[in-house]
Amino acid sequence: MHDVGMNMGQLAMSVKQVDESVALARDWTHSLLHATEAYDMPRIGKKLQAALAALDEAREALGGYEDAIEADHNAVGTVKLV
């Protein structure tokens, strides 16, 4: 438990869960995209391609979250009660 009340382990596990959820959504979107290609459905295929790009961007944005959590944890000062 951090001295300001944030449990860093729980935060890391929650961010990991978000990352894994985005990865699962990306895999499912990729599979659906292949299905639209097989059945010649270009309009929904374009939408799925855009979603796939956004999911890739989200995964990239979360890259290195462990280091960011650790850096933030180390940067927070001590709270003193008065």
N, CA, C and O atoms as CSV, one atom per row, in Angstrom:
chain,resi,resn,atom,element,x,y,z
A,1,MET,N,N,0.860,-1.176,0.000
A,1,MET,CA,C,0.000,0.000,0.000
A,1,MET,C,C,0.895,1.225,0.000
A,1,MET,O,O,1.804,1.346,0.821
A,2,HIS,N,N,0.635,2.108,-0.906
A,2,HIS,CA,C,1.382,3.357,-0.986
A,2,HIS,C,C,0.953,4.262,0.155
A,2,HIS,O,O,-0.157,4.134,0.670
A,3,ASP,N,N,1.822,5.170,0.548
A,3,ASP,CA,C,1.526,6.009,1.713
A,3,ASP,C,C,0.402,7.023,1.488
A,3,ASP,O,O,-0.017,7.679,2.442
A,4,VAL,N,N,-0.097,7.169,0.264
A,4,VAL,CA,C,-1.249,8.051,0.033
A,4,VAL,C,C,-2.523,7.241,-0.224
A,4,VAL,O,O,-3.539,7.797,-0.641
A,5,GLY,N,N,-2.470,5.936,0.023
A,5,GLY,CA,C,-3.666,5.131,-0.050
A,5,GLY,C,C,-3.888,4.370,-1.346
A,5,GLY,O,O,-4.907,3.692,-1.474
A,6,MET,N,N,-2.986,4.450,-2.309
A,6,MET,CA,C,-3.150,3.728,-3.576
A,6,MET,C,C,-2.366,2.427,-3.500
A,6,MET,O,O,-1.161,2.445,-3.253
A,7,ASN,N,N,-3.024,1.320,-3.705
A,7,ASN,CA,C,-2.360,0.034,-3.730
A,7,ASN,C,C,-1.785,-0.169,-5.130
A,7,ASN,O,O,-2.526,-0.379,-6.091
A,8,MET,N,N,-0.475,-0.104,-5.234
A,8,MET,CA,C,0.181,-0.170,-6.545
A,8,MET,C,C,-0.004,-1.535,-7.206
A,8,MET,O,O,-0.114,-1.617,-8.429
A,9,GLY,N,N,-0.039,-2.595,-6.418
A,9,GLY,CA,C,-0.257,-3.923,-6.987
A,9,GLY,C,C,-1.626,-4.037,-7.630
A,9,GLY,O,O,-1.764,-4.591,-8.721
A,10,GLN,N,N,-2.639,-3.510,-6.951
A,10,GLN,CA,C,-3.987,-3.543,-7.511
A,10,GLN,C,C,-4.085,-2.675,-8.755
A,10,GLN,O,O,-4.757,-3.040,-9.720
A,11,LEU,N,N,-3.418,-1.527,-8.737
A,11,LEU,CA,C,-3.420,-0.660,-9.912
A,11,LEU,C,C,-2.795,-1.384,-11.098
A,11,LEU,O,O,-3.350,-1.372,-12.197
A,12,ALA,N,N,-1.646,-2.012,-10.881
A,12,ALA,CA,C,-0.965,-2.735,-11.967
A,12,ALA,C,C,-1.835,-3.872,-12.497
A,12,ALA,O,O,-1.908,-4.082,-13.708
A,13,MET,N,N,-2.497,-4.609,-11.597
A,13,MET,CA,C,-3.363,-5.699,-12.041
A,13,MET,C,C,-4.551,-5.172,-12.829
A,13,MET,O,O,-4.978,-5.801,-13.798
A,14,SER,N,N,-5.089,-4.033,-12.431
A,14,SER,CA,C,-6.233,-3.454,-13.149
A,14,SER,C,C,-5.836,-2.985,-14.536
A,14,SER,O,O,-6.573,-3.201,-15.498
A,15,VAL,N,N,-4.678,-2.343,-14.651
A,15,VAL,CA,C,-4.216,-1.895,-15.966
A,15,VAL,C,C,-3.907,-3.099,-16.844
A,15,VAL,O,O,-4.186,-3.083,-18.043
A,16,LYS,N,N,-3.332,-4.142,-16.255
A,16,LYS,CA,C,-3.061,-5.364,-17.015
A,16,LYS,C,C,-4.361,-5.958,-17.543
A,16,LYS,O,O,-4.415,-6.444,-18.673
A,17,GLN,N,N,-5.403,-5.916,-16.727
A,17,GLN,CA,C,-6.711,-6.437,-17.150
A,17,GLN,C,C,-7.245,-5.632,-18.340
A,17,GLN,O,O,-7.797,-6.206,-19.279
A,18,VAL,N,N,-7.083,-4.320,-18.304
A,18,VAL,CA,C,-7.506,-3.488,-19.434
A,18,VAL,C,C,-6.712,-3.875,-20.678
A,18,VAL,O,O,-7.284,-4.041,-21.755
A,19,ASP,N,N,-5.395,-4.019,-20.531
A,19,ASP,CA,C,-4.532,-4.383,-21.654
A,19,ASP,C,C,-4.950,-5.731,-22.245
A,19,ASP,O,O,-5.022,-5.881,-23.465
A,20,GLU,N,N,-5.222,-6.700,-21.389
A,20,GLU,CA,C,-5.636,-8.019,-21.869
A,20,GLU,C,C,-7.016,-7.973,-22.536
A,20,GLU,O,O,-7.267,-8.705,-23.493
A,21,SER,N,N,-7.898,-7.125,-22.037
A,21,SER,CA,C,-9.225,-6.973,-22.650
A,21,SER,C,C,-9.110,-6.366,-24.039
A,21,SER,O,O,-9.798,-6.787,-24.969
A,22,VAL,N,N,-8.240,-5.379,-24.172
A,22,VAL,CA,C,-8.018,-4.759,-25.490
A,22,VAL,C,C,-7.416,-5.794,-26.443
A,22,VAL,O,O,-7.792,-5.850,-27.614
A,23,ALA,N,N,-6.486,-6.609,-25.950
A,23,ALA,CA,C,-5.872,-7.650,-26.781
A,23,ALA,C,C,-6.920,-8.657,-27.249
A,23,ALA,O,O,-6.903,-9.077,-28.406
A,24,LEU,N,N,-7.825,-9.044,-26.363
A,24,LEU,CA,C,-8.889,-9.983,-26.730
A,24,LEU,C,C,-9.828,-9.365,-27.767
A,24,LEU,O,O,-10.213,-10.022,-28.734
A,25,ALA,N,N,-10.194,-8.100,-27.558
A,25,ALA,CA,C,-11.048,-7.403,-28.531
A,25,ALA,C,C,-10.353,-7.304,-29.880
A,25,ALA,O,O,-10.993,-7.415,-30.926
A,26,ARG,N,N,-9.042,-7.094,-29.855
A,26,ARG,CA,C,-8.277,-6.998,-31.096
A,26,ARG,C,C,-8.295,-8.334,-31.849
A,26,ARG,O,O,-8.491,-8.363,-33.064
A,27,ASP,N,N,-8.090,-9.434,-31.124
A,27,ASP,CA,C,-8.106,-10.759,-31.752
A,27,ASP,C,C,-9.472,-11.065,-32.366
A,27,ASP,O,O,-9.561,-11.583,-33.479
A,28,TRP,N,N,-10.524,-10.740,-31.636
A,28,TRP,CA,C,-11.875,-10.993,-32.127
A,28,TRP,C,C,-12.161,-10.125,-33.356
A,28,TRP,O,O,-12.739,-10.606,-34.331
A,29,THR,N,N,-11.765,-8.867,-33.315
A,29,THR,CA,C,-11.961,-7.967,-34.455
A,29,THR,C,C,-11.201,-8.469,-35.668
A,29,THR,O,O,-11.707,-8.413,-36.789
A,30,HIS,N,N,-9.990,-8.960,-35.449
A,30,HIS,CA,C,-9.174,-9.499,-36.542
A,30,HIS,C,C,-9.867,-10.698,-37.194
A,30,HIS,O,O,-9.891,-10.819,-38.419
A,31,SER,N,N,-10.429,-11.580,-36.366
A,31,SER,CA,C,-11.154,-12.742,-36.899
A,31,SER,C,C,-12.377,-12.314,-37.703
A,31,SER,O,O,-12.651,-12.858,-38.773
A,32,LEU,N,N,-13.111,-11.331,-37.175
A,32,LEU,CA,C,-14.280,-10.838,-37.896
A,32,LEU,C,C,-13.885,-10.183,-39.218
A,32,LEU,O,O,-14.588,-10.318,-40.220
A,33,LEU,N,N,-12.771,-9.485,-39.214
A,33,LEU,CA,C,-12.301,-8.855,-40.444
A,33,LEU,C,C,-12.046,-9.905,-41.519
A,33,LEU,O,O,-12.411,-9.708,-42.678
A,34,HIS,N,N,-11.425,-11.017,-41.142
A,34,HIS,CA,C,-11.193,-12.092,-42.118
A,34,HIS,C,C,-12.510,-12.670,-42.629
A,34,HIS,O,O,-12.616,-13.034,-43.800
A,35,ALA,N,N,-13.494,-12.754,-41.770
A,35,ALA,CA,C,-14.802,-13.261,-42.201
A,35,ALA,C,C,-15.426,-12.311,-43.216
A,35,ALA,O,O,-16.024,-12.762,-44.193
A,36,THR,N,N,-15.298,-11.004,-43.002
A,36,THR,CA,C,-15.876,-10.049,-43.956
A,36,THR,C,C,-15.161,-10.122,-45.294
A,36,THR,O,O,-15.775,-9.905,-46.340
A,37,GLU,N,N,-13.869,-10.424,-45.270
A,37,GLU,CA,C,-13.125,-10.573,-46.524
A,37,GLU,C,C,-13.584,-11.823,-47.269
A,37,GLU,O,O,-13.715,-11.811,-48.493
A,38,ALA,N,N,-13.826,-12.894,-46.526
A,38,ALA,CA,C,-14.244,-14.159,-47.142
A,38,ALA,C,C,-15.624,-14.044,-47.782
A,38,ALA,O,O,-15.910,-14.718,-48.771
A,39,TYR,N,N,-16.481,-13.189,-47.216
A,39,TYR,CA,C,-17.843,-13.049,-47.724
A,39,TYR,C,C,-18.062,-11.756,-48.503
A,39,TYR,O,O,-19.199,-11.353,-48.751
A,40,ASP,N,N,-16.957,-11.109,-48.885
A,40,ASP,CA,C,-17.003,-9.892,-49.709
A,40,ASP,C,C,-17.954,-8.839,-49.115
A,40,ASP,O,O,-18.964,-8.468,-49.713
A,41,MET,N,N,-17.587,-8.383,-47.927
A,41,MET,CA,C,-18.378,-7.369,-47.217
A,41,MET,C,C,-17.458,-6.175,-46.929
A,41,MET,O,O,-17.023,-5.985,-45.793
A,42,PRO,N,N,-17.166,-5.376,-47.952
A,42,PRO,CA,C,-16.147,-4.332,-47.802
A,42,PRO,C,C,-16.536,-3.184,-46.870
A,42,PRO,O,O,-15.661,-2.604,-46.228
A,43,ARG,N,N,-17.814,-2.841,-46.778
A,43,ARG,CA,C,-18.191,-1.693,-45.941
A,43,ARG,C,C,-17.970,-1.978,-44.452
A,43,ARG,O,O,-17.381,-1.163,-43.742
A,44,ILE,N,N,-18.437,-3.121,-43.987
A,44,ILE,CA,C,-18.193,-3.456,-42.578
A,44,ILE,C,C,-16.717,-3.789,-42.368
A,44,ILE,O,O,-16.165,-3.576,-41.289
A,45,GLY,N,N,-16.096,-4.313,-43.415
A,45,GLY,CA,C,-14.655,-4.587,-43.340
A,45,GLY,C,C,-13.850,-3.324,-43.071
A,45,GLY,O,O,-12.904,-3.346,-42.284
A,46,LYS,N,N,-14.218,-2.227,-43.717
A,46,LYS,CA,C,-13.525,-0.955,-43.483
A,46,LYS,C,C,-13.714,-0.488,-42.045
A,46,LYS,O,O,-12.785,0.026,-41.423
A,47,LYS,N,N,-14.903,-0.666,-41.532
A,47,LYS,CA,C,-15.165,-0.283,-40.133
A,47,LYS,C,C,-14.329,-1.137,-39.172
A,47,LYS,O,O,-13.776,-0.628,-38.197
A,48,LEU,N,N,-14.245,-2.426,-39.457
A,48,LEU,CA,C,-13.442,-3.308,-38.625
A,48,LEU,C,C,-11.949,-2.989,-38.734
A,48,LEU,O,O,-11.217,-3.092,-37.750
A,49,GLN,N,N,-11.502,-2.603,-39.925
A,49,GLN,CA,C,-10.109,-2.187,-40.084
A,49,GLN,C,C,-9.806,-0.957,-39.232
A,49,GLN,O,O,-8.747,-0.871,-38.612
A,50,ALA,N,N,-10.730,-0.017,-39.206
A,50,ALA,CA,C,-10.549,1.186,-38.384
A,50,ALA,C,C,-10.526,0.824,-36.901
A,50,ALA,O,O,-9.716,1.348,-36.136
A,51,ALA,N,N,-11.419,-0.073,-36.508
A,51,ALA,CA,C,-11.447,-0.510,-35.110
A,51,ALA,C,C,-10.155,-1.240,-34.748
A,51,ALA,O,O,-9.617,-1.056,-33.656
A,52,LEU,N,N,-9.666,-2.061,-35.659
A,52,LEU,CA,C,-8.424,-2.793,-35.433
A,52,LEU,C,C,-7.259,-1.824,-35.239
A,52,LEU,O,O,-6.422,-2.023,-34.358
A,53,ALA,N,N,-7.208,-0.787,-36.052
A,53,ALA,CA,C,-6.151,0.225,-35.913
A,53,ALA,C,C,-6.254,0.934,-34.564
A,53,ALA,O,O,-5.240,1.195,-33.917
A,54,ALA,N,N,-7.474,1.242,-34.145
A,54,ALA,CA,C,-7.664,1.919,-32.853
A,54,ALA,C,C,-7.260,1.004,-31.694
A,54,ALA,O,O,-6.666,1.464,-30.719
A,55,LEU,N,N,-7.576,-0.271,-31.794
A,55,LEU,CA,C,-7.186,-1.213,-30.751
A,55,LEU,C,C,-5.673,-1.389,-30.696
A,55,LEU,O,O,-5.097,-1.506,-29.615
A,56,ASP,N,N,-5.029,-1.407,-31.867
A,56,ASP,CA,C,-3.562,-1.456,-31.898
A,56,ASP,C,C,-2.970,-0.216,-31.234
A,56,ASP,O,O,-1.984,-0.307,-30.503
A,57,GLU,N,N,-3.567,0.925,-31.488
A,57,GLU,CA,C,-3.110,2.177,-30.882
A,57,GLU,C,C,-3.289,2.141,-29.359
A,57,GLU,O,O,-2.427,2.615,-28.619
A,58,ALA,N,N,-4.386,1.591,-28.905
A,58,ALA,CA,C,-4.633,1.480,-27.463
A,58,ALA,C,C,-3.600,0.566,-26.806
A,58,ALA,O,O,-3.088,0.882,-25.732
A,59,ARG,N,N,-3.296,-0.554,-27.438
A,59,ARG,CA,C,-2.285,-1.465,-26.874
A,59,ARG,C,C,-0.931,-0.790,-26.827
A,59,ARG,O,O,-0.188,-0.941,-25.857
A,60,GLU,N,N,-0.608,-0.043,-27.873
A,60,GLU,CA,C,0.675,0.670,-27.905
A,60,GLU,C,C,0.731,1.731,-26.799
A,60,GLU,O,O,1.766,1.919,-26.160
A,61,ALA,N,N,-0.392,2.417,-26.582
A,61,ALA,CA,C,-0.433,3.455,-25.558
A,61,ALA,C,C,-0.214,2.869,-24.165
A,61,ALA,O,O,0.342,3.540,-23.296
A,62,LEU,N,N,-0.639,1.640,-23.943
A,62,LEU,CA,C,-0.467,1.008,-22.645
A,62,LEU,C,C,0.904,0.369,-22.462
A,62,LEU,O,O,1.250,-0.063,-21.362
A,63,GLY,N,N,1.679,0.309,-23.532
A,63,GLY,CA,C,2.995,-0.291,-23.446
A,63,GLY,C,C,3.859,0.394,-22.387
A,63,GLY,O,O,3.921,1.622,-22.322
A,64,GLY,N,N,4.513,-0.402,-21.572
A,64,GLY,CA,C,5.379,0.133,-20.533
A,64,GLY,C,C,4.640,0.643,-19.306
A,64,GLY,O,O,5.193,1.410,-18.518
A,65,TYR,N,N,3.388,0.218,-19.142
A,65,TYR,CA,C,2.602,0.729,-18.012
A,65,TYR,C,C,3.227,0.352,-16.665
A,65,TYR,O,O,3.104,1.097,-15.693
A,66,GLU,N,N,3.901,-0.809,-16.610
A,66,GLU,CA,C,4.520,-1.215,-15.343
A,66,GLU,C,C,5.568,-0.203,-14.900
A,66,GLU,O,O,5.620,0.185,-13.733
A,67,ASP,N,N,6.402,0.219,-15.849
A,67,ASP,CA,C,7.438,1.204,-15.541
A,67,ASP,C,C,6.832,2.544,-15.151
A,67,ASP,O,O,7.344,3.228,-14.265
A,68,ALA,N,N,5.735,2.919,-15.816
A,68,ALA,CA,C,5.082,4.197,-15.507
A,68,ALA,C,C,4.494,4.170,-14.094
A,68,ALA,O,O,4.585,5.155,-13.361
A,69,ILE,N,N,3.900,3.055,-13.722
A,69,ILE,CA,C,3.348,2.931,-12.371
A,69,ILE,C,C,4.471,3.032,-11.345
A,69,ILE,O,O,4.346,3.735,-10.342
A,70,GLU,N,N,5.559,2.329,-11.604
A,70,GLU,CA,C,6.692,2.354,-10.674
A,70,GLU,C,C,7.280,3.756,-10.556
A,70,GLU,O,O,7.593,4.206,-9.454
A,71,ALA,N,N,7.431,4.448,-11.681
A,71,ALA,CA,C,7.980,5.810,-11.660
A,71,ALA,C,C,7.063,6.758,-10.893
A,71,ALA,O,O,7.535,7.583,-10.111
A,72,ASP,N,N,5.763,6.644,-11.114
A,72,ASP,CA,C,4.815,7.484,-10.383
A,72,ASP,C,C,4.845,7.153,-8.894
A,72,ASP,O,O,4.796,8.045,-8.047
A,73,HIS,N,N,4.925,5.881,-8.594
A,73,HIS,CA,C,4.980,5.450,-7.200
A,73,HIS,C,C,6.199,6.069,-6.496
A,73,HIS,O,O,6.098,6.549,-5.367
A,74,ASN,N,N,7.330,6.048,-7.170
A,74,ASN,CA,C,8.563,6.580,-6.574
A,74,ASN,C,C,8.579,8.107,-6.521
A,74,ASN,O,O,9.326,8.692,-5.737
A,75,ALA,N,N,7.761,8.752,-7.347
A,75,ALA,CA,C,7.781,10.228,-7.412
A,75,ALA,C,C,6.878,10.885,-6.377
A,75,ALA,O,O,7.011,12.077,-6.100
A,76,VAL,N,N,5.971,10.118,-5.812
A,76,VAL,CA,C,5.019,10.691,-4.862
A,76,VAL,C,C,5.731,10.918,-3.526
A,76,VAL,O,O,6.412,10.033,-3.008
A,77,GLY,N,N,5.559,12.104,-2.993
A,77,GLY,CA,C,6.186,12.436,-1.707
A,77,GLY,C,C,5.450,11.804,-0.545
A,77,GLY,O,O,4.439,11.125,-0.722
A,78,THR,N,N,5.957,12.031,0.608
A,78,THR,CA,C,5.359,11.486,1.820
A,78,THR,C,C,4.286,12.429,2.349
A,78,THR,O,O,4.441,13.649,2.315
A,79,VAL,N,N,3.224,11.859,2.825
A,79,VAL,CA,C,2.144,12.651,3.411
A,79,VAL,C,C,2.391,12.709,4.919
A,79,VAL,O,O,2.619,11.682,5.560
A,80,LYS,N,N,2.344,13.899,5.466
A,80,LYS,CA,C,2.535,14.067,6.910
A,80,LYS,C,C,1.253,14.567,7.536
A,80,LYS,O,O,0.644,15.524,7.059
A,81,LEU,N,N,0.853,13.914,8.605
A,81,LEU,CA,C,-0.329,14.355,9.330
A,81,LEU,C,C,0.047,15.473,10.270
A,81,LEU,O,O,1.088,15.405,10.924
A,82,VAL,N,N,-0.780,16.506,10.354
A,82,VAL,CA,C,-0.543,17.630,11.267
A,82,VAL,C,C,-1.676,17.767,12.241
A,82,VAL,O,O,-1.657,18.659,13.089
